[in-house]
Amino acid sequence: MNYYYLKNILGVIIFLLFAVTPVQAADDAYKETKEYLSLRDSMHRAFNDADSTRFFRSVKALQNYLLQQEDLHAYYTQRCNEIVFQLNRERIFEAYKLATQLSKELTERKLDKEMYMAINMMGHIYRYCGNKESAKRCFWEVIHRMEKEGYTESMPPIYMNLVNIYMEEDPPQALQLIDKAAEIAGKTSPERVFDIETRRSLAYYVMGDIPRFLQGYKAYKEGEAKGMSSVHGHTMEIYYLASQGRTDEAVSMAAQSAENPFETQADILSKAGRWEEAYKSLQKGAAESDSINSVILSYSMQDIQNELSLYDMKREASRRWFYALAAIVCLLLLLVGALFYIVYSRRRHLREMKKAYKKVLASDQMKTSFIQNVSHEVRTPLNIISGFAQVIAKPDLEIPSEERHRIAENIVRNTRLITVMVDEVLDMSNVDAIETDHQPQLPANKALQKIVRDFRRELSLDESQLSFETTLNDDFCVSIHDHLLARIVYPLLDNAAKNRGDGPVRVKVSQDDNRLLVTVEDNGPGVPASEAEHIFERFVKLDTFKQGLGLGLTFSREMTRRLGGDVWLDTTYAGPGACFKLRV
């Protein structure tokens, strides 16, 4: 998660309050009344003071007033401001809940023209959490809806949100987005053009195009002399000092006024060739970011625990769900702590400063990917379990036995999903510690039949959906523990079951040069030959909408290779679907 994005959140409220013309035919005369101005100013002051008690009281009063005026656009704008306030307080879970409620309410009321508000809020939440891909999808969807509904004047700020994301990974694309924002602002809101062009100049510096940056700086100073201003003014001055070789002055100014002081200092120092100082600055920024991440994670976990406690008060029987979720939260905290320890251990062993600087960036990227995967994959089953627990907890709700059975099955299924994900992470973190010597002789047919039978039972599959064929003699044995063989084969079965489509999963067992060969085939979309090795890397999922952390195939291959065997994708398989083979 990018901690420094928090400092830019305050600007969102300005966009929400003034950027869009109401789509309803509401009478705006009330906006000149003393009552409205008093309510609005009271909310603004509480927001700026970060006073939660005053803010929620004043924003609710303002929302009630707007509903009385039948101005739904202004009302939902204030709902968005609640989400922004929670983000500023680092209450990600509360912000996410409010955004979800907003989206649900807009859908139920069929207010499609206002739906861009909920999508925009989800984009900011995703970006706050470091999930850039989801943030980009949300912001592009907002632009699409604004174009459809004619909100052209309000599109430049959304384009600039995308610029801030693309600048790190695709600067040319970011420049094209700046061009688009400037073009629209020039036609609809000229007052925004100066700030957009200032951002363009900063992009030139980041890309190393100093001559064009200096041209932009000159234009910025000319505009400043005319009374114009930009939120990027301080950064322009910092980069200008750096471009003139006044590195120490730029670094000092960045420490005092830059939005991202450590990242800005590291960028300036690295361009000056002072790698050791750049590395130390990046270390400080990473340490501060890790500290803030821990606080935010603590807040989110505490919010979850508070909700579970509320359910426990309503119905005594829901206590067992609270204990289960609390245990999962503790496991997640342990996993995050283990990840921080791994990252810290890697950094201790860096030798060359320039190489160390690059490795820190790569390590941070892996950490972010892991947290995103865990956060995204665990949240859905947790929400399902929590939701069903809340339903069961209602004392006055009569539930038919069939529906109660369906709820129980959903809870068990989602509990299994969380258990599988936790097991995958624990397996990967302990893969080197698993004992592989002195393996017993195991009858292959009997062991594999039990594995397939247990897997059928867990996923409620029959033999037509998961078949088993063998050409082995019953006395054929393989040197491996039965539980270790299950841990290797399960990810292959799970992967096939997720991607089988409407067809069956086929398990075929045979002998290959006196070794056990297990073939798992499915009828799904298949895997391109170009991805045959990529899919075995950690956290890799070709379909991001499929459940899982992307660790199962990685564990199967690494464990099998430690035993002297291998797992691979058969690229010669004619299909349809994919074929994985295990030899041990």
N, C-alpha and C positions, 0 to 999 in steps of 0.2 A: 504494500500500500504506500502511495506517495503522501507522506505526512504534510508536505508543504502545500498540497492542494487545499488543505483546511483554510489557509490564509486567503484563498481566492473565493471561498464560498460566499462571503458577505456580498460580493458583487452580484450574486444570483438574485438576491431580493430586489435589487434595482431593476433588473430585467423583468422580474415577475410583476412588479408594481406598475411599470411605465411602458414596457416594450410593445404590448399588444392592445389594439383597439377592441373593446368589447364586441362580441358577435351578436348579442341580444339587443333587442330594441328597447332597452331600459332607458328611463329618463335620468340623464346624468346631472340634473339640476341639484340633486341632493348632495353632490360632492362639494358644493359651495356652502353647505350649511355648517353651523358651528358644531352641531352634534357629530357629524361625520368627521370633520377636521380634528375634533378633540379625540375621538376614538382612534383615528389613524395615527395622530401624533403620539398618543399614549402607547400604542403598539410599537411604533418606531423606537421610542426611547427605551422601552423594555428590551427590545431586540438588541439594540446597540450596547446596552448595559449588561446583556447576557443574564438578565434576572428572570429565571424560569417562572417563578411564582407570578410576577407581574405580567410577563409576556403571555402565558397561557390564559390568564384571566382577561387581559385586554384583547387578545386576538379572538377569543370566543365571543366577547361582547361585540367586536367589529363584525364577525361572521353573522351573528344574529341580526345585526342591523342591516347588513347587505341582503340577507334573505327576506327581510321585511320589504326592502326596496325591489325585490325580485331581480336583482342583478347577479345571476348565477356565475357569470364569468369572474366578476370581482370576488365573489364568495370562494370559488375554487382557487383563485390566486392566493387568497389568505390560507387556504388549506396547504398549498405548496410552501408557504412561508413557515408553517409549522414543521414541515420536513426539513427545510433548510436550518431552522433553529436546532433541531435534534442533531443534525450533522455537525453543526458548530460545537455542540456539547459532547461530541464523540459518541453519541448514542446511536450507533449504526442499526442495531436491531429495532429500536423504536422508529427510526426513520424508515426502515424497510417496511415495517408493519403499516405505517401511515400511508406510504406510497402504494402498497398493495390494496389497502382499504379504498384509497382514492380511485385507483384503476377499477376496482370492483363496482364502486358506486357510479362512476361515469358509464360503465358498461350497462348496469341495470337501468339507469335512466336514459340510455341510448343517446348520450351526449357525445357523439363522435367528434364534433368540432372541438371539444375541449379535451379529448383524450391525449393530445400531444403534451399536456401538462404532466400527466402521470408518467408518460414515457420519458419526458425530459428529466423528471425527478429520479427515475430509475437509472438513467444514464449518469447522473451526478453521483448516485450511490455506488454504482459499479466503478466509476472512475476513482472515487474516494477509496474504495477497497483495493484498487490496483488491477481490476478486471477490465483491461483496456478494450479487448475485443467486444465484450458485451456492451461497454459504454459506447463504442463506435456504432454498433448496431442500433442502439437506442437513439443516438443523435441523428443518424441518417434517417431513421423512421420519423423523427420529429420534423426534419426538413421536408420529407416527402409529404407529410400531412399538412405542413404550412403552405407548401406550394399548391396542394389540392384545395385548401380552404381560403387561399388568397392572403395569407399572413406574410407577405413578402417583406414588409418593413422590419419584421422581427427575426428574420433569418440570419443576418450577419453575426449576432452573438453565438448562435448555434454552430455556424461555420468556424468561428474562432475556438469554440470548445474542441472541435475536431482538429484544428490546427495544433493545439497544444498536445494532442495525442500523437498525431502523425509526425510531428517535428522530430521525435526521438527515433522513429523507425523508417520514415520515408520523407525526407525534407523536400524533394521535388513535388510530391503530392501535397505537402503542406503549403507550399508556395501557390499551387493551383487553387487550393481552398481559400487562401488569402486574396487571390485575384477575384474569385467569385464573391467573397464577402465585400470587397471594396467596390465591385461593380454594382451590387445591389444597394449598398449604403449610399453610393453616389447618386442613385436615382430616388431613393426613398427617405434616407436619413443622413444627409451630408455631414452632420455633426460627428458621426462615427468614423468618418474616413481618416481623420488625422491619427486616431488611436490605432486603426488597422494598419496604416502605412508605417507607424512606429514599430508595430509588431513585425512587419515585413523586414525592417532594417535589422532587428534582433536576429531574425532567421538567417540573414546573410552572414552575420558574425558567427553564428553557430556552425554554418556550413563552410566557414573559412574564407568567404568572399569579402575581404576587408575593404577593397575599393568601393564596392557597392554599399557596404555598411557605412562608410564615411560619407558617401553621397546622401544616404538616408539620414545620417546624423546632422548633416548640414541643413537638410529640409526640416528636421525636427527643431533645430535651434531657430530657424526662421519662423516656424509656426509658433514656437514658444514666445518669441518676441512680439507676435501679434496677439498674445493673450490666450493661445490655445494650450491645452494640457493633455497628458496621456498617463494612464496608470503604469506605463512601462518607462516613464521618464528616468527614474533612478537607475534602472538597469541599463538604459542607453548611456548614461554618464559613466557607469562602471566599465562597460565594454569599450567606451571611447578611450578611457585612460589605458586600458589594456592594449588597445590597438596602437597606441602611441608609445608602447614600451614601458609605460609607467605601472609595471605589474604590482609592485608593493602597494602603491596608492589604490589601485583597483581592488586588490584583495582586502585592504583595510576598509574601503567604502562598502564592499560587498558584505562584510561582517556586520556593518552597522545598519544597512538599509535594504539589502537584497531580500526578495521573497524566499529564495532558496539559497541561503548563504553558503553552506558547505558545498553544494553542487556547483554554484557559481564560482566559488574559489577554486574548486578542483578543475573546472573547465579552463579558467584563466591560467592557472599554474601549468596545466598539461600542455596548453598551446605555447607556453613560454619554455617548455622543455624541462620544467622543474618537477620531475616525476615523483620524487620522494615526498615533497611537500604536498603535491596533488593527492598522493595516496593517503597521507595522514589526514588531510581535510576530508576525503571521502570516508575514511574510517570514523571520524567524528560524526559526520552526517548519518552514517549507518547506525552508529551507537544511539544517537538521539532518536532516529526513526524507529529502531527496535524498542526503545523505551516507551515511546508513544504508542506503538503497536500493542505492547503489553497492556497498557492502560486501557486502550480501546477494546481489546479482546476481553479484558476483565469486566468492563462495563457491559459488553454484550452478554457475557456469560451470566452476570448478575441479573440482567433483565430477564433472561430465560428462567433463571432460578426463582425469581419473584413471581413470574406467571405460574410456575408449577406449584409454588406454595399457595397461591390463590385457589388453584384447583383443589388442592388438598383440604382447604378449609371448607369448600362447598360439599365435598363428599369424601368420607374417610377412605373409601375403597380406592381412590385415585392415588393414594400415597405410594403404592408399589411402582406406578409409572414415574413418579417423581424420583424415586431412588434409582430407577434404571437410567433415566436421562441424566441425573446428577453423576452417575458413574461414567457415562459416556463423555460428559463434559470434562471430568477429571482425566480421562484417557486422552482426550483431545489436547488438554493442557500439557500432558506429559509428552505427547507427540511433538507439539510445537517446541517445548523445551528441548527435546532431543534434536530437533532440526536446528535450533539456535546453537546447540553444542557442536553439531557437525560443522556448521558454517564457521563457528569460532575456531574449531580445531584446524580446519583447512587454512584459515587465514594465518594461523601461527606458523605454518610451515612454508609460507611464501618466502622466497629468497631474493629474486631480482625485483626491484621496485616497479619497473615498467610492466613486467609480466604480472606482478602482483596486482597492479591497478586494474588490468583487464580481467583477471580472475575474480576479483571482488565483484565486478559488475555481473559476470556470468553466474557467480554464486547467488547474488541477490535475485537474479532473474529466476533461478531454480527455486529459491525459497518462495518467491511470489507465486510461481506456478503451483507449487505444492499447497500453499495456503488457499489459493483460489479453488483448486480441485477439491480439497477437503471441505471448504466452506460451502461450495456449490452442491457437492454430492451428498453431504451429510444433512444440509438444511432441509431438503425435500422430504426424506423419510422422517426426520425429526418433526417437521410440521404436520405430517400425516398422523404420526403417533400422538402428538399433542392434540390435534383436532379430534381424533376419535376418542381420546381420553376425556376431552371436555364433553363430548356427546354422552359418553357413558356416565359421566359424573352428574348429569342433570337428574335430580331425584324425581321430578314429575314427568319424565319422558318415558313412555312405554315403548319398548323396542321389541318387535317380533323376533322369535327365536332365529328365523332365517337371517334377518338383518344383523342380529347380534353375532351369529356365526360368521357372516361376511366381514363384520368389523374386526372380529378376533383374527380372521385370516389375514386381513390387511395389516394389523398390528404385528403379527408374527412375521409376515413377509418383509415388512420394512425394518423390523428388528434384525432379521437375517441380513438384509442389505448392509446395515451399519456394522454388524458383526464381521461380515466378509471384508468390508473395507478396512476395518481395524486390523483384522488378521493379515491382510495384504501388507499393510504398512509395517506391522510387527515382524512379519516374515522377511520383508526386504531389509529391515534394519538389523536383523539377526542372521542373515543368510550365511555369513562367514563363520558364525558360531555353531551352526548345525553340524552335528556329528555325522560323518560320512564313512568312517572306517569301521571295520568289523561288522558289516551288514549281514544279516541272516539270509538263509536260502528261503525264498517265499514262493509258494505255488502261484504262478501268474494268473491262470484262468480264474481260480477261486477269488483272488484278491481283486481283480478287475471287475468281475461280476458283482461283487459286493459294493465297489465304488460306484458303478453305474446304477445299481439298485438303490443305494442311498441317495444318489443325486436325483433319480426319478421321484423319490418320495419327497425330497425337499422342495422340488418345483412342481409337484403334482402332475407329472408326466406319465404317460403309459408307454408300452413297448413300441407302439406304432410311431410315437413321437421321439423316442430315444431307443434305438435298436442296438443290439450287441451281437457281433459275429466273431467267431474265433476258429482258427485252424490249428491251434496249439494242442498238444497232448496235455492231459490233466496233470501229468507228472513233470511238466516243464517248469523249472524254477528260475528265479532271478534274484540276484544279491541285493536286497533292499528291504528296509522296514516297511510294513504295510501302511503305517500312518504317513511315512515320507512319500511313498508312491501316490497316496491319495492327495497329498498337498501339491504334487507335481501335476497330476492328471486333472484335478478339479478346475484349475483356471482354463484348461483347454475345453472342458465340457461347458463351463460357464460362458466362455466366449462364443462357442457354437450356439448355445441356447439363446443368447441375446440376439444373434444375427441369423437365426434359422429361417426367418420369414414364416411362410405357411407350410414349409416342408419339414421332414424329419431330420434328426441328428443321427448319424450312423457312426458307431464305434466298431472298428475292425482290428482284431488282434492277430498277429502272425509272428513268424520267426525269421530273422534276418541275420544270417551268418552267426548262428548260435546266440543271438541277442534278441531281446524282446522289442517288437515294433508295434506301436499303437497308432492307429490312424483315426482321426476325428474329422468327419465331413459334415457340412451343413448345406442348406439350400438358400442361403442368404445372398446379399449383393456381391459378395466376394471381396478380394483384396487385390489391388493392382500389383503387378510384379515389381514395380518401382518402389513399393512400400514394404517389400518382403522383409527387409532388415529393420526398417524404421519402426515397425509396429512392436518390436521387442525392446525398444528403448523405454526408459522410465517416463511415466506420465503421458505417454502417447496414446491418443484415441483418434481414429480416423473419423468417427462420428461423435462429435462432442455432445450430442443429445442422448447417447447411450449412457446408462448408469455405470459407475465404476471409476476408479482412480487411475487406470492405465498402468497397473503394477503386476497383474496376474501373469501375463505372458512373460514379463521380465523375470519374475521369480522362477517360473517353470524352466526357462532356458538356463539361468545361472545355476540353479540347483542341479539340473540334469548334467550340465557340463562338469560340475564338481564331482559327479559320480562317473565321469568318463563317457557320457552319452551326449545327446544333443536333441534340441527341438527346433523345427524349421517349418516354413510354409512351402508346400509343394506347388511351385509355380507352373508345373506341367499339367496340373489338374484341369480337366476340361470343363468342370462346373456342371450346372450352375452352383454358385456358392464358393466356399473355400475349403481347403484340405490342409490340416496341420498333422505333422508326424512327429512321434516321440520314439527315440531309440535309446535304450538303456541296458 
